[in-house]
Every structure is written in C-alpha cells, then in structure tokens.
C-alpha cells in the first residue's frame, strides 16, 4: 500500500484512495473493512463532486462524517484534547492527520468537528453552498466564505471556541473523565495520610527490643520399643 501511494500513506493506515485513477486500496489484515471502505468511498465521492483542491482536514473530516464515524465526535480522546488546551490550528491539523497513530486518532475527530461546524450553518450556507461554489470554479477559501461568512482564519477561531463549549470540562467528566479525577484525588489522599502517619509510626518503633528466640531443645534419641 505504501508503494502504491508513493510513500504518502502512514504505516498505521487501513486504506487509501487515489481519486485521479478512481482506485481504493484496503489492507485486508486489519479489521473493520466495511467501515474503512465507506470512509474511502466518501473520499472518492467528494473528489467527484469538487473539482478543486480541498485541505486535508476537510477531506478527512468529511469522509469521517459521510461514512458515519460519529463516535469520533464523542470520543474521550477528543475531550481530553480540548480540556488540555491542545487544540491545533487547521494547518497543524493537516500535519497531525499524517502523524503517529495516537496523534491521528484525535486529529480525525477534530477534523470531523470542523466539517460539522460548516454543516451547522443554515441555508443558504453550509456544506451544500460550499460544494456548489467549488463546483462553479471557486477555490476553497472563497467557497468557505460563501458557506460560513468567515475567512479561514476567522472560521478557525469560531471552530475552536465552539469545541471548547461542546467538549469542555463538563463533557469530559460526563464521558468518563470523572473517574480519572476520583482516582487522582484518592491517590493524593492516600499519600497525604501516609505522610502524616510517618512520624507516629517512627515514634512507635522507638524503645522496642526484640528478644532473641529461645534455643531449640536438644534432639531426643528415639526409644527402642523392644527394650
């Protein structure tokens, strides 16, 4: 697969799409082939509908949404990325999508959320407006402004702000992060208790003398029953 993609496919990738030759390549040694195929077909459909170039974050985000990978939007890893303040820019998101498997997993969810942000704009905006403008010959930047009323820089800030509202600390807690908080609090309490008890335990050890064990009695010869 790496050879067919001229080295552009990451080692952890499950499939690639080559729109110019209308070819999809899947790895049969990995599970979830049905879902992977839907994802790659979404790439092919997008490039059939849009003649111009689109950013990688939009390409992957659209394929994730169109193929029904909605779990990416509610994954705990996405929430952790938001809570930790680690939101990348859209340009950085392109690099993360081709990074390590761990980095890419969060990046796919973030890319899907960015495309969903465009789709939430009501008519005459939204994805339909973006696609129609690109089909008419506008580039992605012009089409994004027509679909959202925002330039890419302003859209990025709006998307990041929306992410923090939707997937902030409360959402992270509801997704299971509260157990991580509870475990951390319990760990700190145990450490503090042991630290406060240490002087008392040392004081209890003072003045104790352990007596040597009593000597063992000498062995007794067995009595002969014939005597």
C-alpha positions in Angstrom: 0.0 0.0 0.0 2.9 2.4 0.8 4.4 1.6 -2.7 1.1 2.3 -4.4 0.7 5.6 -2.5 4.3 6.6 -3.3 5.2 6.6 0.4 2.4 9.1 1.4 0.3 6.5 3.3 1.2 6.2 7.0 2.2 2.8 8.3 -0.9 2.6 10.5 -3.3 3.4 7.7 -6.1 1.0 6.9 -6.8 2.2 3.3 -6.1 4.9 0.7 -8.0 6.5 -2.1 -6.4 7.6 -5.4 -9.1 9.8 -7.0 -7.1 10.5 -10.2 -7.3 6.8 -11.1 -10.5 6.1 -9.2 -8.8 3.5 -7.1 -9.3 2.4 -3.5 -6.8 0.2 -1.7 -7.6 -1.6 1.6 -5.5 -3.6 4.0 -7.1 -7.0 4.4 -5.0 -7.8 7.5 -6.9 -5.2 9.6 -10.5 -5.4 10.9 -13.4 -3.1 10.1 -13.1 -3.4 6.4 -16.8 -2.3 5.8 -16.3 1.0 7.7 -12.9 1.6 6.1 -14.5 1.1 2.6 -17.3 3.6 3.4 -14.7 6.1 4.5 -12.6 5.7 1.3 -15.7 5.8 -0.9 -16.6 9.1 0.8 -13.2 10.4 -0.3 -13.9 9.3 -3.9 -17.4 10.9 -3.9 -16.1 14.2 -2.5 -13.4 14.5 -5.2 -16.0 13.6 -7.9 -18.2 16.4 -6.7 -15.5 19.0 -6.1 -13.0 19.6 -8.9 -10.6 21.8 -6.9 -8.3 21.1 -4.1 -9.5 20.9 -0.5 -7.4 21.0 2.7 -6.6 17.6 4.2 -8.5 18.4 7.3 -11.7 18.9 5.3 -11.1 15.8 3.1 -10.6 13.5 6.2 -13.3 15.3 8.3 -15.9 15.0 5.5 -15.1 11.3 4.9 -15.4 10.6 8.7 -18.9 12.3 8.8 -20.2 10.9 5.5 -19.2 7.4 6.4 -21.0 7.5 9.8 -18.0 7.7 12.1 -19.9 9.8 14.6 -18.1 8.2 17.5 -15.1 10.3 16.6 -17.1 13.4 17.8 -17.8 12.0 21.2 -14.5 10.1 21.9 -12.8 10.6 25.2 -9.6 11.4 23.4 -11.2 14.4 21.7 -12.5 15.6 25.0 -9.0 15.3 26.6 -7.5 17.2 23.7 -10.0 20.1 24.4 -9.7 20.0 28.2 -5.9 20.0 28.0 -5.9 23.1 25.8 -4.2 21.3 23.0 -6.4 22.4 20.1 -4.3 22.7 17.0 -4.8 25.2 14.2 -6.3 23.9 11.0 -2.9 23.9 9.4 -1.4 21.9 12.3 -4.4 19.5 12.0 -3.2 18.6 8.5 0.2 17.5 9.9 -1.4 15.6 12.8 -3.5 13.6 10.4 -0.3 12.2 9.0 1.5 11.8 12.3 1.5 8.9 14.7 -1.5 6.6 15.1 -2.2 8.2 18.5 -2.0 11.8 17.2 -4.0 11.0 14.1 -6.9 9.4 16.1 -7.6 12.7 17.9 -6.9 14.6 14.6 -9.6 12.7 12.8 -12.2 13.6 15.4 -11.1 17.2 15.4 -11.3 17.3 11.6 -14.8 15.8 11.7 -15.9 18.5 14.2 -14.6 21.3 11.9 -16.6 20.0 8.9 -19.6 19.6 11.2 -19.2 23.2 12.2 -19.5 24.2 8.5 -22.6 22.0 8.1 -24.3 23.7 11.0 -24.6 27.0 9.1 -28.1 27.3 7.8 -29.1 27.8 4.2 -28.0 29.4 2.0 -24.7 28.5 3.7 -23.4 25.1 4.9 -21.8 22.3 3.0 -24.2 22.5 0.1 -23.3 26.1 -0.5 -19.6 25.3 -0.2 -19.8 22.4 -2.7 -21.9 24.4 -5.2 -19.4 27.3 -5.2 -16.4 24.9 -5.7 -18.3 23.1 -8.5 -18.7 26.6 -10.1 -15.0 27.1 -10.0 -14.3 29.0 -6.8 -11.3 27.9 -4.6 -11.8 26.5 -1.1 -11.2 29.8 0.6 -13.8 31.6 -1.4 -16.3 28.8 -1.0 -15.7 28.7 2.8 -16.6 32.4 3.0 -19.7 31.8 0.9 -20.7 28.9 3.2 -20.0 30.4 6.6 -19.4 34.1 6.1 -16.0 33.7 7.6 -12.5 33.6 6.2 -10.4 30.6 7.1 -8.7 32.4 10.0 -12.0 33.6 11.5 -13.6 30.2 10.9 -10.7 28.6 12.8 -11.3 30.8 15.8 -15.0 30.2 15.7 -14.5 26.4 15.4 -12.1 26.3 18.4 -14.4 28.4 20.5 -17.3 26.0 19.7 -15.2 23.0 20.5 -14.5 24.3 24.0 -18.2 24.9 24.5 -19.2 21.5 23.3 -16.4 19.3 24.5 -15.2 21.2 27.5 -14.6 20.0 31.1 -18.2 19.1 31.8 -18.4 17.0 28.7 -15.1 15.3 29.6 -16.4 14.4 33.0 -19.7 13.0 31.6 -17.7 10.9 29.1 -15.9 9.2 32.0 -13.2 11.6 33.0 -14.7 11.9 36.5 -13.3 8.5 37.3 -9.8 9.8 36.5 -10.4 12.7 38.8 -11.7 10.4 41.6 -8.7 8.1 41.2 -6.3 11.1 41.3 -7.9 12.5 44.4 -7.8 9.2 46.2 -4.1 8.8 45.3 -3.3 12.2 46.7 -5.3 11.5 49.9 -3.5 8.2 50.5 -0.2 9.8 50.0 -1.0 12.6 52.4 -2.3 10.1 55.0 0.9 8.1 54.8 3.0 11.2 55.1 1.1 12.4 58.2 1.3 9.0 59.8 5.0 8.6 59.3 6.2 10.4 62.4 3.8 8.5 64.6 4.9 5.1 63.1 8.5 6.1 63.7 7.8 7.0 67.3 6.0 3.7 68.0 9.2 1.9 66.8 11.4 3.6 69.5 12.2 1.6 72.7 11.3 -1.7 71.3 13.8 -4.6 71.9 13.2 -7.8 70.2 14.3 -10.7 72.4 16.3 -13.5 70.8 14.4 -16.6 70.2 14.5 -19.4 72.8 17.1 -22.1 71.9 15.8 -25.3 70.5 15.8 -28.3 72.8 18.5 -31.0 72.0 17.3 -33.8 69.8 16.0 -36.9 71.7 17.1 -40.3 70.6 14.1 -42.5 69.6 13.2 -45.2 72.2 13.6 -48.8 71.0 10.2 -50.4 71.7 11.9 -53.8 72.3 13.7 -52.5 75.4 
